């Protein structure tokens, strides 16, 4: 085996990309002048010592060091970070393991009270008939008034098998009831849903690439294959990444043995590796679609980009995040650690999809995107053109739609949540969730429910009108236009009253989603939303047409916005996709 090239299964260290990590022991190696390093460390330690001894007020030594280290790392990239001992457990829970001891419920605070936001199927809270919308009054006789979510979360968590006593108040009845639960190991799956969808297609939703994610995808795929699916849809939308090796294993489910999936390259030669598939694929032939969006990052981009480069899958959705950096963690004294960007990763065509250039910052320290002039064309296995420097661009682009201001206000003010609780109190069961649709009478009931509630919001037109008033007032011209301003504002107010009808379809969508979760939990959210999912519908449509699949994989249908070709990477890069700034 060539130096620097390894089969995935023989490389024992786990590399941290976009979220997950495994501690890796290492020694420091300095290329810089050792005297300069020693000198600057001595200066830092001396400043720290003198401030602690002489500063007029008491200081928190640990907090001061954390602030100093954070400032030192801030000029690098947002993924290189220091984690002190006090934050290690939370860090591991968020980035490595999906397990903890608890009751299987989410919480939120409102008006200094704590409420249940979600209940997970099969865990103690659900088995004890605790429901979203229930108020948690006490935990083990500790009053929760004015306690924040972190404090309540600590009270809920504990060792598996340990009892926990809850005092619950149900909004619909106003009564309080005491429940004693036994804490269980709460394991949040990486695969939050899988099942069959329209067109006899298998669908897998992968939320993260933490421990055992490849095993979960494998189990889902094995189960779906029993239905003789016509194709597979792997949904990586809003998947922020995880462990690189898990991504390689998932790609291996669909491509043959000994195929390059990804390589990492940095300034230290010993850390440069190429990861190949190691086994026979579980499903090498069925049509495959991968769904991505602007929040699909890192390991998600390795999977989507590798399958695109290998001409194994059609990518549908919006341009991905564009994170092509690899992190590794190093143990530090006193149970702390530092996570450092050690390399960039490159997918089979040779491209790196990193979009933000953290090395060449502007004079004010702000970061810039990779310049258009530095974007390069690469070729997939069968000769399709793909480009670096701007994430993974889908073969079929679907513009992401956003909810109207009124819908966002109803969700943000928790009125959709509250109505779902109200609906569950008055409807003991819900029929087939895939066919569930809020009736006109139900929608009228919702409008009645919110009639006396506050859900104020500003439309874009109102914001522009307010800006006009501000500018005109500043220029002392508002008096001249006030009559017209008042008339226009009155018309806008009248028009705004129609928003609840104008945007009824999308309001019904979020209501159905929340209501379905009250009966069928996360599974209900997915299945009731299938009928609204445009990317999913497009995936089914494409795979039902073998000629279109072949056309896209030949490069004839690549980079299309529902049939409209985009001719160059620069055009792709400048395309407006409602992507969040990084």
C-alpha positions in Angstrom: 0.0 0.0 0.0 1.4 3.4 -1.0 2.3 5.8 1.8 -0.5 8.3 2.3 -3.1 6.0 0.8 -5.1 3.9 3.2 -8.1 1.6 3.0 -10.8 3.0 5.2 -11.0 0.0 7.5 -7.3 -0.1 8.3 -7.1 3.5 9.5 -8.0 3.6 13.2 -8.1 7.3 14.0 -11.4 9.0 13.5 -11.3 12.4 11.9 -13.7 15.2 12.9 -15.4 17.1 10.1 -18.4 19.4 10.5 -19.5 18.3 13.8 -18.4 14.9 15.3 -15.1 14.1 16.9 -13.1 11.3 18.5 -10.2 12.2 20.8 -6.9 11.6 19.1 -3.6 11.6 21.1 -0.8 13.4 19.4 2.4 15.3 20.1 3.0 18.9 19.2 5.4 19.4 16.3 6.7 22.9 15.6 8.0 24.1 12.3 8.2 27.7 13.6 11.2 29.0 15.5 11.1 27.3 18.9 12.5 30.4 20.5 9.6 32.5 19.2 7.1 30.0 20.6 8.8 29.9 23.9 9.1 33.6 24.1 5.4 34.2 23.3 4.2 31.6 25.7 6.3 33.2 28.5 4.8 36.6 27.7 1.3 35.1 27.8 1.9 33.4 31.1 3.5 36.5 32.6 0.5 38.7 31.6 -1.9 36.2 33.0 0.0 36.0 36.3 0.4 39.8 36.8 -3.3 40.5 36.0 -4.4 37.8 38.5 -2.2 39.3 41.2 -2.6 43.0 40.6 -5.9 43.7 38.9 -8.2 46.0 41.0 -11.1 43.6 41.0 -11.3 39.8 41.4 -11.0 38.0 38.1 -12.1 34.5 37.0 -8.8 32.8 35.9 -10.4 30.0 33.9 -12.7 32.4 32.1 -9.8 34.8 31.3 -7.7 32.0 29.8 -10.7 30.8 27.8 -11.3 34.3 26.5 -7.6 34.7 25.5 -7.5 31.3 23.8 -10.7 32.0 21.9 -9.4 35.3 20.7 -6.1 33.6 19.6 -8.1 31.0 17.6 -10.7 33.5 16.3 -8.4 34.6 13.5 -8.2 31.1 12.0 -11.6 29.5 11.2 -14.8 28.9 13.2 -14.1 25.2 13.4 -10.8 25.5 15.3 -11.8 25.8 18.9 -10.7 25.2 22.5 -13.0 23.2 24.9 -12.3 23.5 28.6 -13.0 20.7 31.1 -16.3 22.3 32.2 -17.7 22.0 28.7 -16.4 18.5 27.7 -19.5 16.5 28.5 -21.8 18.8 26.6 -19.4 18.8 23.7 -19.3 15.0 23.5 -23.1 14.8 23.7 -23.4 17.3 20.9 -20.7 16.1 18.6 -19.9 12.4 19.3 -22.6 10.4 21.0 -26.4 10.5 20.6 -27.0 8.9 24.0 -27.8 10.3 27.4 -29.9 9.3 30.4 -33.2 11.0 30.7 -37.0 10.8 30.0 -37.1 11.4 26.3 -38.7 14.8 26.1 -37.7 18.3 24.9 -38.6 21.5 26.9 -38.9 25.2 26.4 -39.6 28.2 28.7 -42.4 30.7 28.3 -43.4 33.4 30.9 -41.0 31.9 33.5 -42.7 28.5 33.2 -41.3 25.3 31.6 -43.3 23.3 29.1 -42.8 20.1 27.1 -42.0 20.8 23.5 -41.5 17.3 22.1 -41.9 13.7 23.2 -39.9 10.9 21.7 -41.7 7.7 20.9 -40.8 4.7 23.0 -39.2 6.5 25.9 -40.3 7.1 29.5 -42.1 10.4 28.9 -44.3 8.9 26.1 -45.0 5.8 28.1 -46.1 7.9 31.0 -48.5 9.9 28.7 -46.6 13.1 29.0 -47.5 15.3 26.1 -46.2 18.4 24.3 -47.8 21.4 25.9 -47.8 20.0 29.4 -46.3 22.3 32.0 -43.5 20.9 34.2 -44.2 22.4 37.6 -41.7 20.5 39.7 -38.9 17.9 39.3 -38.2 15.8 42.4 -40.0 18.5 44.5 -37.8 21.3 43.1 -40.0 24.2 41.9 -39.1 25.1 38.3 -40.4 28.7 38.3 -37.8 31.1 36.9 -35.4 28.2 36.1 -33.8 28.3 32.6 -33.7 25.4 30.1 -30.2 24.4 31.0 -31.0 24.2 34.7 -34.2 22.1 34.0 -32.3 19.9 31.5 -29.7 19.0 34.2 -32.6 18.0 36.6 -34.1 15.8 33.9 -30.9 14.0 33.1 -29.5 11.3 35.2 -28.3 7.7 35.4 -30.2 5.0 33.5 -32.6 3.3 35.9 -32.8 6.2 38.4 -36.3 7.3 39.3 -37.5 10.9 38.7 -40.7 12.5 40.1 -42.5 15.1 38.0 -45.4 17.3 38.8 -47.3 18.0 35.6 -50.0 20.5 34.8 -52.1 19.8 31.7 -53.4 23.0 30.0 -56.6 21.5 28.8 -57.8 20.4 32.3 -55.9 22.8 34.5 -55.2 19.9 36.9 -51.9 18.8 38.2 -50.8 15.2 38.4 -47.6 13.6 39.8 -45.8 11.0 37.8 -42.8 8.9 38.7 -40.7 7.8 35.8 -37.6 5.6 35.5 -34.8 7.3 33.5 -33.7 5.4 30.4 -30.8 5.7 28.0 -32.0 8.2 25.4 -30.5 7.4 22.1 -31.4 9.9 19.4 -31.0 8.1 16.0 -28.9 9.4 13.2 -31.6 8.1 10.8 -34.8 9.9 12.0 -37.1 8.2 9.5 -37.1 5.7 6.7 -40.0 4.2 4.7 -41.6 3.9 1.3 -43.0 6.9 -0.5 -44.8 7.5 -3.8 -43.6 5.6 -6.8 -42.5 2.7 -4.6 -39.4 4.6 -3.7 -37.4 3.9 -0.6 -36.7 7.1 1.5 -34.0 7.5 4.2 -33.7 10.7 6.3 -30.2 11.0 7.8 -29.9 13.9 10.2 -26.2 13.5 11.3 -23.1 11.5 10.8 -22.4 10.5 14.5 -21.6 7.1 15.9 -23.2 4.2 14.1 -24.8 6.4 11.4 -23.6 4.0 8.6 -25.1 1.0 10.5 -28.4 2.8 10.8 -28.4 3.7 7.1 -27.5 0.0 6.3 -30.3 -1.3 8.4 -32.8 1.1 6.8 -31.6 0.1 3.3 -31.9 -3.6 4.1 -35.4 -3.1 5.4 -36.5 -1.0 2.3 -35.0 -3.5 -0.1 -37.6 -6.0 1.1 -40.2 -3.9 -0.6 -38.4 -4.2 -4.0 -38.2 -0.4 -4.4 -37.8 1.3 -7.8 -35.2 3.7 -6.4 -33.7 5.1 -3.2 -33.8 8.7 -1.9 -31.2 9.7 0.7 -32.2 12.9 2.3 -29.3 14.9 3.6 -31.1 18.3 3.9 -29.9 20.3 6.9 -27.4 17.6 7.9 -24.4 19.5 9.3 -21.9 16.7 9.0 -20.1 14.4 11.4 -17.5 11.6 11.3 -15.7 11.3 8.0 -15.4 7.5 8.2 -19.2 7.2 8.6 -19.6 9.1 5.3 -17.2 6.8 3.5 -19.1 3.7 4.7 -22.4 5.2 3.5 -20.9 5.9 0.1 -19.7 2.3 0.1 -23.3 1.1 0.3 -23.8 2.3 -3.3 -20.4 2.0 -5.0 -18.0 -0.9 -5.5 -15.0 -1.9 -3.5 -11.7 -0.1 -3.6 -13.1 3.1 -5.1 -11.7 6.5 -3.8 -14.3 8.4 -1.9 -12.3 11.3 -0.4 -8.8 12.4 0.4 -7.5 14.9 3.0 -4.5 17.1 2.4 -2.7 19.5 4.7 0.7 20.8 5.4 1.7 17.8 7.5 2.4 14.9 5.1 1.7 12.2 7.8 -1.9 13.5 8.0 -2.6 13.2 4.3 -4.8 10.2 3.6 -7.0 8.8 0.9 -10.1 6.9 1.9 -11.3 4.0 -0.3 -14.3 1.8 -0.1 -13.5 -1.6 1.4 -16.4 -3.9 0.7 -19.0 -4.9 -1.9 -21.9 -2.5 -2.1 -25.3 -3.3 -0.7 -27.1 -1.6 -3.5 -25.0 -0.8 -6.6 -27.7 -0.6 -9.2 -31.0 1.0 -8.1 -31.5 4.6 -9.2 -30.3 6.9 -6.4 -31.2 10.5 -5.5 -29.5 12.6 -2.8 -31.4 15.6 -1.5 -29.3 18.6 -0.2 -29.9 22.2 0.8 -27.9 25.2 2.0 -27.5 23.6 5.4 -26.1 20.3 4.1 -22.4 20.5 5.1 -19.1 18.6 5.4 -19.8 14.9 5.7 -23.1 15.4 3.8 -21.1 17.1 1.1 -18.6 14.2 0.9 -21.5 11.8 0.4 -23.4 13.9 -2.1 -20.3 15.1 -3.9 -18.6 11.7 -4.1 -21.8 10.1 -5.4 -22.1 12.9 -7.9 -18.4 12.6 -9.0 -18.8 8.9 -9.4 -21.9 9.4 -11.5 -23.8 7.1 -9.0 -26.5 9.5 -7.9 -28.5 12.5 -9.0 -28.3 15.5 -6.6 -31.6 17.5 -6.1 -32.2 20.6 -4.1 -30.2 23.7 -3.4 -26.4 24.4 -3.3 -24.8 22.9 -0.2 -23.0 24.8 2.5 -19.5 24.6 1.1 -17.4 23.2 4.0 -14.3 21.4 2.8 -12.2 21.4 6.0 -11.2 18.5 8.2 -10.7 18.8 12.0 -8.9 16.6 14.5 -9.1 16.9 18.3 -6.0 16.8 20.6 -6.1 16.2 24.3 -4.8 19.0 26.5 -3.9 19.0 30.2 -6.7 18.9 32.8 -9.2 17.1 30.6 -9.5 19.9 28.1 -9.1 19.6 24.4 -8.5 21.6 21.2 -10.1 20.9 17.9 -7.9 22.1 15.0 -8.4 22.2 11.2 -5.6 20.0 9.9 -6.5 19.6 6.2 -8.9 20.2 3.3 -10.8 17.3 1.8 -11.1 16.5 -1.9 -13.7 14.3 -3.5 -13.0 11.9 -6.4 -13.0 14.4 -9.2 -10.2 16.3 -7.4 -12.3 19.3 -6.3 -12.5 20.9 -2.9 -15.9 22.4 -2.2 -14.7 24.9 0.5 -16.4 28.2 -0.2 -15.0 30.6 2.4 -11.3 31.5 2.2 -10.3 31.9 5.9 -6.6 32.4 5.0 -6.9 35.6 2.8 -9.1 37.9 4.9 -9.9 41.5 4.2 -8.0 44.3 6.1 -10.9 44.5 8.6 -10.6 40.8 9.3 -13.8 39.7 7.5 -13.7 36.5 5.5 -14.3 36.3 1.7 -15.6 33.7 -0.6 -13.3 31.9 -3.1 -12.8 34.3 -6.0 -14.7 33.6 -9.2 -11.4 33.6 -11.0 -10.1 30.8 -8.8 -13.0 28.4 -9.6 -11.9 25.4 -11.6 -13.7 22.9 -13.7 -13.4 19.2 -12.9 -14.8 16.1 -14.6 -16.8 13.3 -13.0 -16.0 9.6 -13.7 -18.0 9.7 -17.0 -17.0 13.2 -18.0 -19.6 15.5 -16.6 -18.4 19.0 -15.7 -18.4 19.9 -12.0 -16.8 22.8 -10.2 -14.9 23.5 -7.0 -15.1 26.4 -4.5 -18.8 26.7 -3.9 -20.3 23.7 -2.3 -22.1 20.9 -4.1 -24.4 22.3 -6.8 -27.4 20.0 -7.5 -27.9 18.4 -10.8 -31.5 19.6 -10.6 -31.9 22.8 -8.7 -35.2 23.6 -6.9 -35.6 27.1 -5.5 -36.2 27.0 -1.7 -39.4 28.6 -0.7 -39.9 30.5 2.5 -43.0 30.9 4.6 -44.8 34.2 4.6 -44.4 36.6 7.5 -47.8 35.8 8.9 -46.9 32.1 9.0 -43.6 32.7 10.6 -45.3 34.9 13.2 -47.9 32.2 14.1 -45.1 29.7 14.5 -42.8 32.0 16.4 -45.5 33.2 18.8 -46.2 29.5 19.5 -49.8 29.8 18.3 -49.4 26.8 16.0 -48.0 24.8 18.9 -50.8 25.9 21.2 -53.5 25.1 18.7 -52.0 21.6 18.2 -52.2 21.1 21.9 -55.8 22.3 21.9 -56.6 20.0 18.9 -55.1 17.0 20.7 -57.2 17.6 23.8 -60.4 17.6 21.8 -59.5 14.7 19.3 -58.4 11.5 20.9 -57.2 9.9 17.7 -56.0 10.8 14.2 -56.5 8.6 11.2 -53.9 7.7 8.6 -51.4 10.5 9.0 -50.4 10.5 5.3 -54.0 11.4 4.4 -54.5 13.8 7.2 -55.6 17.2 6.0 -57.0 20.0 8.1 -60.7 20.6 7.1 -62.2 24.0 6.4 -64.1 23.8 9.7 -60.8 23.0 11.5 -59.2 26.0 9.9 -62.1 28.2 10.9 -61.7 26.9 14.5 -58.0 27.9 14.3 -58.9 31.4 13.3 -61.3 31.6 16.2 -58.6 30.3 18.5 -56.1 33.0 17.6 -58.7 35.9 17.2 -57.7 37.4 20.6 -54.0 36.4 20.4 -51.0 38.7 19.6 -49.1 37.7 16.5 -47.9 41.1 15.3 -45.6 41.0 12.3 -44.3 43.4 9.7 -44.5 42.7 6.0 -41.7 43.8 3.7 -44.0 46.6 2.3 -44.5 47.9 5.9 -40.8 47.9 6.5 -40.2 49.9 3.3 -43.0 52.3 4.2 -41.5 52.8 7.7 -38.1 53.5 6.1 -39.7 56.1 3.9 -41.2 57.8 6.9 -37.9 57.8 8.7 -36.0 59.3 5.7 -38.7 61.9 5.0 -38.8 62.9 8.6 -35.0 63.2 8.7 -35.2 65.4 5.6 -38.1 67.4 7.1 -40.3 66.5 4.2 -42.7 64.1 5.9 -45.4 66.8 6.3 -45.6 67.1 2.6 -46.3 63.5 2.0 -48.2 62.5 5.2 -51.6 62.4 3.6 -50.4 60.0 0.9 -48.5 58.1 3.6 -51.5 57.7 5.8 -53.7 56.5 2.8 -51.1 54.0 1.7 -50.6 52.7 5.3 -54.4 52.2 5.6 -54.5 50.2 2.4 -51.6 48.0 3.7 -53.4 47.4 7.0 -56.5 46.4 5.2 -54.6 44.1 2.9 -52.7 42.6 5.8 -56.0 41.4 7.3 -56.4 39.0 4.3 -53.0 37.3 5.0 -54.7 34.5 7.0 -56.7 33.6 3.9 -54.1 34.4 1.3 -51.5 32.1 2.9 -54.0 29.5 4.2 -52.4 26.6 2.4 -49.0 27.1 4.1 -50.5 27.8 7.4 -52.5 24.6 7.1 -49.2 22.8 6.3 -47.5 23.9 9.5 -50.7 23.1 11.5 -50.9 19.6 10.1 -47.3 19.0 10.8 -47.6 20.1 14.4 -50.9 18.3 15.0 -49.6 15.0 13.5 -46.6 15.1 15.9 -49.0 15.0 18.8 -50.2 11.5 17.8 -47.3 10.0 15.8 -44.3 12.0 17.0 -41.5 12.6 14.5 -42.8 9.9 12.2 -46.1 11.9 12.0 -44.2 15.1 11.0 -42.5 13.4 8.1 -45.4 11.6 6.7 -47.9 14.4 6.9 -45.3 16.7 5.2 -44.6 14.3 2.2 -47.4 15.8 0.2 -45.9 19.3 0.4 -42.2 18.3 -0.2 -41.3 19.6 -3.7 -37.8 18.1 -3.6 -39.1 14.7 -2.7 -41.7 14.9 -5.5 -39.0 15.8 -8.0 -36.9 12.9 -6.8 -39.7 10.5 -7.4 -40.5 12.0 -10.8 -36.9 11.8 -12.0 -36.4 8.2 -10.9 -39.7 7.1 -12.6 -38.2 8.2 -15.9 -35.2 6.0 -16.8 -34.4 8.1 -19.8 -34.1 11.3 -17.6 -31.9 9.4 -15.1 -29.6 8.3 -17.9 -29.6 11.8 -19.4 -28.6 13.5 -16.2 -25.8 11.0 -15.5 -24.5 11.5 -19.1 -24.2 15.2 -18.3 -27.0 16.2 -20.7 -29.3 17.2 -17.8 -26.7 18.4 -15.3 -27.0 21.7 -13.6 -30.6 22.3 -14.5 -33.1 24.5 -12.8 -36.1 22.4 -13.7 -35.0 22.2 -17.3 -33.1 25.5 -17.6 -29.4 24.9 -18.1 -26.7 26.9 -16.3 -23.6 27.1 -18.4 -20.7 27.9 -16.1 -19.5 27.6 -12.5 -19.5 31.4 -12.1 -23.2 31.5 -13.0 -23.8 28.8 -10.5 -21.9 30.7 -7.8 -23.8 33.9 -8.4 -27.2 32.2 -8.5 -29.5 33.5 -5.8 -30.4 30.5 -3.7 -31.5 32.1 -0.4 -28.4 30.7 1.2 -27.4 31.9 4.6 -24.1 33.8 4.9 -21.4 31.7 6.5 
